[in-house]
Amino acid sequence: MKYISTRGGISPISFKEAVMMGLAVDGGLLLPETLPVVGEQQLAAWRKLSYPDLAFEVLSLFISDIPPADLRDLIKRSYATFDHAEITPLLRFDHLHIMELFHGPTLAFKDVALQFLGNVFEYLLAESGEKMNILGATSGDTGSAAIYGVRGKERINIFILHPHKRVSRIQELQMTTVTDANVFNLAIRGTFDDGQAIVKSIFNDIDFKTRHHLGAVNSINWARIVAQVVYYVYAALKLTEPGTKVDFSVPTGNFGDIFAGFVARSLMPGRIRRLVLATNENDLLTRFVRDGEYSLGKVVQTCSPSMDIQLASNFERFLYYLYEENADRTRDAMEGFAESGSIRFSAEEQVTIRKNFRTKTVSEQETLETIRDFYEEHGYILDPHTAVGVGAAESIADGETPMVCLATAHPGKFGEAVERAIGRPIELPPGLAGLADKDSRCEVLDADAGLIRTFIQENEV
């Protein structure tokens, strides 16, 4: 399997090269040359597999340059850190299924991909003898998951930008209380979109990127996406037979998690019917599906901060397929978007968009009401992001096709919002209790790319 850029400016490269490149050198995002398709006979065999064994089968479709024994070992070590035997267990509540993706070390779905990516980085750097300075921006959970994925690893330093005082207190503590010498937390005075723009601008400076051995952990890195494809396949196999389908409701702001669902849907045609794109009041992606326009808006601070985004970094990957794999058109559209802040879609393209996605915006009040109502009815506590997905699912589900809601974080990470909803404090799990008593380390900087460049130069591995 080889990888190409959405903007067409690179020759096909291997998976290893794609992981290390992160953002394509032409400014685009990396994708496989072709999306594989798995037949029903193979799916039937996969249905019996454990999560790590299924991950090996799925990832092997996309990774041809890591020996199978090494890939199995990387997967085994990645999921040995999870506290549930099924890795991503499914719970049923009437017509809805909750898939818990928060059983990794930082209690968020990002661990599913970032434990794997951290091990892949370590493996490749040991193989090459090179070093890496990881640079990423986070709206909350990516930062801690990335940090936990590479903390203490040789040949790696990690620099994570988060919006100052715009993540939950627990999210902040999970990042800043990791004081390993190779971890650098940078709180920027601005929004997540500001941080993401800084990261992209630095990665687009190819000379700086090469000279300082920069690597990417944001979902611009293809390894993040492909690792997330696995849990869609896992859930779909558990809930469908040949001839039946399942829906997924995905709380998303950056379009990465739901794009993994898009890939899974292509991988197993006929098994995944509908992807519900659930947004909070930062409704960039809902407006894209509903109105046929992808346009910037003002970031609204909500109780689901990981979705407080108005610039979805993975959108370009879907755009490439919407434009029928026309890299020139994708490049022109994204360059035009950089100037105007908007992309309009034709009536025909809007039909295609709506064939792939349904969508719903869930307000702050509706989010809290969903947490409260679900708790009162089922005794189960949703975190605010998951509640956005459940709220959207309940308005769209038909009651016949199974609907899987992705539970993207443990509710203890958002205790203040949960307490507002259910009227009592939530008991923190062992992984979160006591964080406030730990030493912490963080630099607060203006949202300025020049300052971040200087900081990296002064602290690189």
C-alpha positions as CSV (number, residue, x, y, z in Angstrom):
1,M,0.0,0.0,0.0
2,K,1.3,3.4,-1.0
3,Y,0.2,6.9,0.1
4,I,-0.5,10.0,-1.9
5,S,-1.4,13.6,-1.1
6,T,-4.8,15.1,-1.4
7,R,-3.1,17.9,-3.4
8,G,-1.2,15.6,-5.8
9,G,2.2,17.1,-5.2
10,I,4.2,14.1,-4.0
11,S,5.1,10.7,-5.5
12,P,3.6,7.7,-3.8
13,I,5.3,6.9,-0.5
14,S,5.2,4.0,2.0
15,F,3.3,3.8,5.3
16,K,6.5,4.3,7.2
17,E,7.3,7.4,5.2
18,A,3.7,8.6,5.6
19,V,3.8,8.3,9.4
20,M,7.1,10.3,9.6
21,M,5.9,12.9,7.1
22,G,2.6,13.6,8.9
23,L,1.4,16.6,6.8
24,A,2.3,16.1,3.2
25,V,5.1,18.3,2.0
26,D,2.8,19.9,-0.6
27,G,0.5,21.1,2.2
28,G,-2.1,18.4,1.6
29,L,-3.1,15.4,3.7
30,L,-2.0,11.8,3.1
31,L,-4.3,9.1,1.9
32,P,-3.9,5.5,0.6
33,E,-3.7,5.3,-3.2
34,T,-6.8,3.1,-3.0
35,L,-9.3,2.3,-0.2
36,P,-9.4,-1.5,0.2
37,V,-12.7,-3.4,0.2
38,V,-13.2,-6.6,2.3
39,G,-15.6,-9.3,1.1
40,E,-18.3,-11.0,3.2
41,Q,-16.4,-14.2,3.6
42,Q,-13.5,-12.4,5.2
43,L,-15.8,-10.3,7.4
44,A,-17.4,-13.5,8.7
45,A,-13.9,-14.8,9.7
46,W,-13.1,-11.4,11.3
47,R,-16.2,-11.5,13.5
48,K,-14.7,-14.1,15.8
49,L,-11.5,-12.1,16.4
50,S,-10.5,-10.3,19.6
51,Y,-9.9,-6.5,19.2
52,P,-6.1,-6.7,18.9
53,D,-6.4,-9.6,16.4
54,L,-9.0,-7.6,14.4
55,A,-6.7,-4.5,14.5
56,F,-3.9,-6.6,13.0
57,E,-6.1,-7.7,10.1
58,V,-7.5,-4.2,9.4
59,L,-4.1,-2.4,9.8
60,S,-2.4,-5.0,7.6
61,L,-4.6,-3.8,4.7
62,F,-2.9,-0.4,5.0
63,I,0.6,-1.3,6.3
64,S,2.7,-3.4,4.0
65,D,6.2,-2.3,5.0
66,I,6.2,-3.4,8.7
67,P,6.8,-7.1,9.1
68,P,3.7,-8.9,10.4
69,A,5.3,-10.1,13.6
70,D,6.5,-6.6,14.4
71,L,3.1,-5.2,13.6
72,R,1.4,-7.7,15.9
73,D,3.8,-6.8,18.7
74,L,3.2,-3.0,18.3
75,I,-0.6,-3.6,18.5
76,K,-0.3,-5.9,21.5
77,R,1.8,-3.4,23.4
78,S,-0.5,-0.5,22.5
79,Y,-3.7,-2.2,23.8
80,A,-2.0,-3.8,26.9
81,T,-2.4,-0.3,28.5
82,F,-6.3,-0.5,28.3
83,D,-8.3,-1.5,31.4
84,H,-11.0,-3.5,29.6
85,A,-10.5,-6.8,27.9
86,E,-12.6,-5.8,24.9
87,I,-10.7,-2.5,24.5
88,T,-13.8,-0.7,23.1
89,P,-16.8,-2.5,24.7
90,L,-20.4,-2.0,23.5
91,L,-23.3,-1.4,26.0
92,R,-26.9,-1.5,24.9
93,F,-29.6,0.9,26.1
94,D,-32.9,0.2,24.4
95,H,-32.4,1.1,20.7
96,L,-29.0,2.8,21.3
97,H,-25.6,1.2,21.7
98,I,-22.8,3.1,23.5
99,M,-19.3,2.1,22.4
100,E,-16.9,3.1,25.2
101,L,-13.7,4.3,23.7
102,F,-12.3,5.7,26.9
103,H,-10.5,2.7,28.5
104,G,-7.0,3.8,27.7
105,P,-4.5,5.6,30.0
106,T,-6.0,9.1,29.5
107,L,-9.7,7.9,29.5
108,A,-10.4,9.3,26.0
109,F,-10.9,7.9,22.5
110,K,-7.6,9.4,21.4
111,D,-5.7,6.7,23.3
112,V,-7.0,4.1,20.7
113,A,-4.8,5.7,18.1
114,L,-2.1,7.5,20.0
115,Q,-0.9,4.5,22.0
116,F,-0.4,2.8,18.7
117,L,1.2,5.8,17.0
118,G,3.6,6.4,20.0
119,N,4.8,2.8,19.7
120,V,5.2,3.1,15.9
121,F,7.2,6.3,16.3
122,E,9.5,4.6,18.8
123,Y,9.9,1.5,16.5
124,L,10.7,3.6,13.4
125,L,13.2,5.9,15.2
126,A,15.0,2.9,16.7
127,E,15.2,1.4,13.2
128,S,16.6,4.5,11.6
129,G,18.6,5.9,14.4
130,E,17.0,9.3,13.9
131,K,15.2,11.6,16.4
132,M,11.9,13.4,16.4
133,N,10.3,16.6,17.8
134,I,6.6,16.1,17.9
135,L,4.4,19.2,17.5
136,G,0.7,19.2,18.0
137,A,-2.3,21.3,18.9
138,T,-5.1,20.0,21.1
139,S,-8.6,21.1,22.0
140,G,-8.4,18.8,25.1
141,D,-7.9,15.1,24.7
142,T,-5.4,14.7,21.9
143,G,-2.8,16.5,24.0
144,S,-2.8,14.2,27.0
145,A,-3.2,11.1,24.8
146,A,-0.2,12.1,22.7
147,I,1.8,12.9,25.8
148,Y,1.0,9.5,27.4
149,G,1.8,7.8,24.1
150,V,5.4,9.1,24.0
151,R,6.4,10.2,27.6
152,G,9.8,9.0,28.5
153,K,10.5,7.5,25.1
154,E,14.0,7.9,23.7
155,R,14.7,10.0,20.7
156,I,11.5,12.0,21.1
157,N,10.5,15.3,22.5
158,I,6.9,16.4,22.4
159,F,5.5,20.0,22.2
160,I,1.7,20.3,22.7
161,L,-0.2,23.5,22.3
162,H,-3.6,23.9,24.1
163,P,-5.8,27.0,24.3
164,H,-5.2,28.6,27.7
165,K,-8.1,28.2,30.1
166,R,-10.3,26.8,27.3
167,V,-10.0,23.1,28.2
168,S,-11.5,21.4,31.2
169,R,-9.5,21.5,34.4
170,I,-9.0,17.7,34.3
171,Q,-7.8,17.9,30.7
172,E,-5.3,20.6,31.6
173,L,-4.0,18.6,34.6
174,Q,-3.7,15.4,32.6
175,M,-1.2,17.3,30.3
176,T,0.6,19.6,32.6
177,T,1.3,17.0,35.4
178,V,3.3,14.9,33.1
179,T,6.7,16.3,33.9
180,D,9.0,13.8,32.0
181,A,11.9,15.7,30.5
182,N,10.8,15.1,27.0
183,V,7.3,16.7,27.5
184,F,6.6,20.4,26.9
185,N,3.1,21.9,27.4
186,L,2.4,25.2,25.8
187,A,-0.8,27.1,26.7
188,I,-1.5,29.7,24.0
189,R,-3.5,32.8,24.5
190,G,-6.2,32.0,21.9
191,T,-8.4,29.2,20.6
192,F,-7.7,25.7,19.4
193,D,-8.0,27.0,15.8
194,D,-5.2,29.4,16.5
195,G,-3.0,26.6,17.8
196,Q,-3.9,24.4,14.8
197,A,-3.1,27.2,12.4
198,I,0.3,27.7,14.1
199,V,1.1,24.0,13.8
200,K,0.1,23.8,10.1
201,S,2.1,26.9,9.3
202,I,5.2,25.4,10.9
203,F,4.8,22.1,9.2
204,N,4.3,23.9,5.9
205,D,7.8,25.4,6.4
206,I,9.5,22.4,4.9
207,D,13.1,23.6,5.7
208,F,12.2,24.2,9.4
209,K,10.3,20.9,9.5
210,T,13.2,19.0,8.1
211,R,15.9,20.7,10.0
212,H,14.2,20.2,13.4
213,H,12.9,16.7,12.7
214,L,9.2,17.6,13.2
215,G,6.6,14.8,13.6
216,A,2.8,15.1,13.8
217,V,0.4,13.5,16.2
218,N,-2.7,15.4,15.3
219,S,-5.2,13.6,13.1
220,I,-3.5,15.0,10.1
221,N,-1.2,11.9,10.7
222,W,-2.8,9.0,8.7
223,A,-1.8,6.5,11.4
224,R,-4.3,8.2,13.7
225,I,-7.2,7.7,11.2
226,V,-6.4,4.1,10.3
227,A,-6.2,3.0,13.9
228,Q,-9.6,4.5,14.5
229,V,-11.1,2.6,11.6
230,V,-10.8,-0.6,13.6
231,Y,-13.4,0.2,16.2
232,Y,-16.0,0.9,13.6
233,V,-15.4,-2.5,12.0
234,Y,-15.4,-4.1,15.4
235,A,-18.8,-2.7,16.4
236,A,-20.3,-3.3,12.9
237,L,-19.3,-6.9,13.0
238,K,-20.9,-7.4,16.4
239,L,-24.2,-5.8,15.4
240,T,-24.7,-6.9,11.8
241,E,-25.1,-10.0,9.6
242,P,-24.8,-10.0,5.8
243,G,-27.8,-8.0,4.6
244,T,-28.2,-5.9,7.7
245,K,-26.7,-2.5,8.6
246,V,-25.7,-0.3,11.5
247,D,-25.6,3.5,12.0
248,F,-23.0,5.5,14.0
249,S,-23.4,8.8,15.7
250,V,-20.1,10.6,16.0
251,P,-19.5,13.7,18.1
252,T,-16.9,15.5,16.0
253,G,-15.3,18.9,15.5
254,N,-12.1,18.1,13.6
255,F,-13.7,15.6,11.2
256,G,-11.1,12.9,12.0
257,D,-13.2,10.4,13.9
258,I,-16.1,10.5,11.4
259,F,-13.6,10.3,8.5
260,A,-12.4,7.0,10.0
261,G,-16.0,6.0,9.9
262,F,-16.2,7.0,6.2
263,V,-13.1,4.7,5.5
264,A,-14.7,1.9,7.5
265,R,-17.9,2.3,5.5
266,S,-15.9,2.0,2.3
267,L,-14.0,-1.0,3.7
268,M,-17.2,-3.1,4.4
269,P,-19.8,-1.9,1.9
270,G,-23.3,-2.8,2.9
271,R,-22.7,-3.0,6.7
272,I,-22.6,0.7,7.7
273,R,-25.7,2.6,6.6
274,R,-25.5,6.1,8.0
275,L,-22.9,8.3,9.7
276,V,-24.5,10.9,11.9
277,L,-22.3,14.0,12.2
278,A,-23.1,15.5,15.6
279,T,-21.8,18.9,16.5
280,N,-22.2,21.3,19.5
281,E,-22.9,25.0,18.9
282,N,-19.7,25.2,16.9
283,D,-21.7,24.0,13.9
284,L,-19.2,24.4,11.0
285,L,-19.7,20.7,9.9
286,T,-23.5,20.7,10.4
287,R,-23.7,23.8,8.2
288,F,-21.6,22.0,5.6
289,V,-24.0,19.1,5.4
290,R,-27.2,21.1,5.8
291,D,-26.4,24.2,3.7
292,G,-23.8,23.0,1.3
293,E,-21.2,25.5,2.5
294,Y,-18.0,25.1,4.5
295,S,-17.4,28.4,6.0
296,L,-15.6,29.8,9.1
297,G,-17.6,31.0,12.1
298,K,-16.7,32.3,15.5
299,V,-15.6,29.8,18.1
300,V,-18.1,29.4,20.9
301,Q,-16.9,28.1,24.3
302,T,-19.0,25.1,25.4
303,C,-19.0,22.3,28.0
304,S,-17.8,20.0,25.2
305,P,-14.5,21.8,24.6
306,S,-12.9,19.2,22.4
307,M,-15.4,20.2,19.7
308,D,-15.0,23.9,20.1
309,I,-13.5,24.2,16.6
310,Q,-14.3,26.2,13.4
311,L,-11.7,24.7,11.2
312,A,-11.8,20.9,10.7
313,S,-8.3,19.7,9.9
314,N,-9.5,16.4,8.3
315,F,-12.1,18.0,6.1
316,E,-9.7,18.1,3.1
317,R,-9.6,14.3,3.1
318,F,-13.3,13.9,2.5
319,L,-13.2,16.8,0.0
320,Y,-10.7,14.8,-2.1
321,Y,-13.3,12.0,-2.4
322,L,-16.2,14.4,-2.9
323,Y,-14.2,15.8,-5.8
324,E,-13.8,12.3,-7.2
325,E,-10.1,12.1,-6.3
326,N,-9.2,15.2,-8.3
327,A,-6.1,16.5,-6.5
328,D,-5.9,19.7,-8.6
329,R,-9.5,20.7,-7.7
330,T,-8.9,19.8,-4.0
331,R,-5.8,22.0,-3.9
332,D,-7.5,24.9,-5.6
333,A,-10.5,24.7,-3.2
334,M,-8.3,24.6,-0.1
335,E,-6.1,27.5,-1.4
336,G,-9.3,29.4,-2.1
337,F,-10.6,28.6,1.3
338,A,-7.4,30.0,2.9
339,E,-8.2,33.3,1.2
340,S,-12.0,33.6,1.5
341,G,-12.9,31.3,4.5
342,S,-15.6,29.6,2.5
343,I,-16.2,26.7,0.0
344,R,-19.6,26.4,-1.8
345,F,-20.9,23.1,-3.1
346,S,-23.1,22.4,-6.1
347,A,-26.6,20.8,-5.8
348,E,-25.2,17.5,-7.1
349,E,-22.3,17.6,-4.6
350,Q,-24.8,18.3,-1.8
351,V,-26.7,15.2,-2.7
352,T,-23.5,13.2,-2.4
353,I,-22.6,14.8,0.9
354,R,-26.1,13.9,2.3
355,K,-25.7,10.3,1.1
356,N,-22.7,10.0,3.3
357,F,-23.8,12.0,6.4
358,R,-26.8,13.0,8.4
359,T,-26.2,15.8,10.9
360,K,-27.6,17.5,14.0
361,T,-26.4,20.4,16.1
362,V,-27.0,19.9,19.8
363,S,-27.1,23.1,22.0
364,E,-25.6,23.5,25.4
365,Q,-29.0,23.2,27.0
366,E,-29.8,20.1,25.0
367,T,-26.4,18.6,25.9
368,L,-27.0,19.0,29.6
369,E,-30.6,17.7,29.3
370,T,-29.4,14.6,27.5
371,I,-26.9,13.9,30.3
372,R,-29.6,14.3,32.9
373,D,-32.3,12.4,31.0
374,F,-30.0,9.5,30.1
375,Y,-28.8,9.2,33.7
376,E,-32.4,9.3,35.1
377,E,-33.6,6.7,32.6
378,H,-30.6,4.3,32.6
379,G,-28.3,5.2,35.5
380,Y,-25.5,5.8,33.1
381,I,-23.5,9.0,33.0
382,L,-22.5,10.5,29.6
383,D,-19.7,13.0,29.2
384,P,-20.7,16.2,27.3
385,H,-19.2,15.1,24.0
386,T,-20.9,11.7,24.1
387,A,-24.1,13.5,25.1
388,V,-23.9,15.5,21.8
389,G,-23.7,12.3,19.9
390,V,-26.5,10.7,21.9
391,G,-28.7,13.8,21.5
392,A,-28.2,13.8,17.8
393,A,-28.8,10.0,17.6
394,E,-32.1,10.2,19.4
395,S,-33.4,12.8,17.0
396,I,-32.4,10.7,13.9
397,A,-32.5,7.0,14.9
398,D,-35.4,5.1,13.3
399,G,-35.7,2.5,16.1
400,E,-35.0,-0.4,13.8
401,T,-31.4,-0.1,12.5
402,P,-28.9,-0.4,15.4
403,M,-27.4,3.0,16.3
404,V,-24.0,3.1,17.9
405,C,-23.0,6.3,19.8
406,L,-19.3,6.8,20.2
407,A,-18.5,7.5,23.9
408,T,-15.4,9.6,23.4
409,A,-14.4,10.3,27.0
410,H,-15.0,9.3,30.6
411,P,-17.5,11.7,32.2
412,G,-15.0,12.3,35.1
413,K,-13.0,14.4,32.7
414,F,-15.8,16.9,32.6
415,G,-17.0,16.8,36.2
416,E,-18.3,20.4,36.4
417,A,-20.6,20.0,33.4
418,V,-21.8,16.6,34.6
419,E,-22.6,17.9,38.0
420,R,-24.6,20.7,36.5
421,A,-26.6,18.1,34.6
422,I,-27.3,15.5,37.2
423,G,-27.1,17.6,40.4
424,R,-24.3,15.7,42.1
425,P,-20.5,15.4,41.8
426,I,-19.2,12.5,39.9
427,E,-16.7,10.1,41.6
428,L,-13.4,10.4,39.8
429,P,-11.7,7.1,38.6
430,P,-8.3,6.3,39.9
431,G,-6.6,7.7,36.8
432,L,-8.0,11.2,37.5
433,A,-8.2,11.3,41.3
434,G,-5.3,13.2,42.8
435,L,-4.1,15.0,39.7
436,A,-4.5,18.4,41.4
437,D,-2.0,17.4,44.0
438,K,0.8,16.6,41.5
439,D,3.5,18.8,40.3
440,S,2.9,20.5,37.0
441,R,4.8,22.3,34.3
442,C,3.5,24.6,31.5
443,E,4.5,27.6,29.6
444,V,1.9,30.3,28.7
445,L,2.7,32.0,25.4
446,D,0.9,34.3,22.9
447,A,-0.6,32.5,19.9
448,D,2.4,33.5,17.7
449,A,4.1,31.0,15.4
450,G,7.5,32.8,15.8
451,L,7.4,32.2,19.6
452,I,6.6,28.6,19.1
453,R,9.4,28.1,16.6
454,T,11.9,29.7,19.0
455,F,10.7,27.5,21.9
456,I,11.1,24.3,19.8
457,Q,14.6,25.4,18.7
458,E,15.6,26.0,22.3
459,N,14.2,22.7,23.6
460,E,14.5,20.2,20.8
461,V,15.8,16.7,21.3
